[in-house]
Amino acid sequence: MSELPLAPLKRIAKSSGAERVSDEAVRELRDVVENIAEDLAKDAVTATKHTGRVTVKKEDVELVTR
């Protein structure tokens, strides 16, 4: 189940120097980014629960991305 739209990811790839990007490459990039985001979100939830809160804050995300 994909959540992220493809167009912004294609723009990111192009702004990173790619002249052309296949649709397959963009879909794979989306899958990788979603997996990384899901792992970070899970870690942020764990950090949030550890502090006794239920709301994930910016600081929780910053903590788990270090």
C-alpha positions as CSV (number, residue, x, y, z in Angstrom):
1,M,0.0,0.0,0.0
2,S,1.7,3.2,-1.2
3,E,1.0,6.5,0.4
4,L,3.4,8.9,-1.3
5,P,2.7,10.3,-4.7
6,L,5.3,9.6,-7.5
7,A,5.6,13.1,-9.0
8,P,7.4,14.7,-6.1
9,L,9.8,11.8,-5.8
10,K,10.6,12.1,-9.5
11,R,11.2,15.8,-9.1
12,I,13.6,15.1,-6.2
13,A,15.5,12.6,-8.3
14,K,15.7,15.1,-11.2
15,S,16.8,17.9,-8.9
16,S,19.5,15.6,-7.6
17,G,21.0,15.5,-11.0
18,A,19.2,12.7,-12.9
19,E,18.4,13.7,-16.5
20,R,15.8,11.0,-16.9
21,V,14.2,8.7,-14.3
22,S,12.2,5.6,-15.2
23,D,8.8,5.0,-13.6
24,E,10.1,1.8,-12.2
25,A,13.0,3.7,-10.5
26,V,10.5,6.2,-9.0
27,R,8.3,3.5,-7.7
28,E,11.3,1.8,-6.1
29,L,12.4,5.1,-4.5
30,R,8.9,5.5,-3.2
31,D,9.0,2.1,-1.6
32,V,12.4,2.7,0.0
33,V,11.4,6.1,1.3
34,E,8.1,4.7,2.8
35,N,10.0,1.9,4.5
36,I,12.5,4.3,6.1
37,A,9.7,6.7,7.1
38,E,7.7,3.8,8.7
39,D,10.7,2.6,10.7
40,L,11.4,6.2,11.9
41,A,7.8,6.7,12.8
42,K,7.8,3.5,14.9
43,D,10.9,4.6,16.7
44,A,9.4,8.0,17.3
45,V,6.3,6.4,18.8
46,T,8.5,4.3,21.1
47,A,10.4,7.4,22.2
48,T,7.0,9.2,22.8
49,K,5.7,6.3,24.9
50,H,8.9,6.3,26.9
51,T,8.3,9.8,28.0
52,G,4.7,9.0,29.0
53,R,3.1,11.1,26.2
54,V,0.8,10.0,23.5
55,T,1.5,12.8,21.0
56,V,4.6,12.4,18.8
57,K,6.4,15.7,18.7
58,K,9.1,17.1,16.5
59,E,11.7,16.4,19.2
60,D,10.8,12.7,19.1
61,V,11.5,12.5,15.4
62,E,14.7,14.5,15.8
63,L,15.8,12.1,18.5
64,V,15.3,9.0,16.4
65,T,17.0,10.5,13.3
66,R,20.3,11.1,15.1
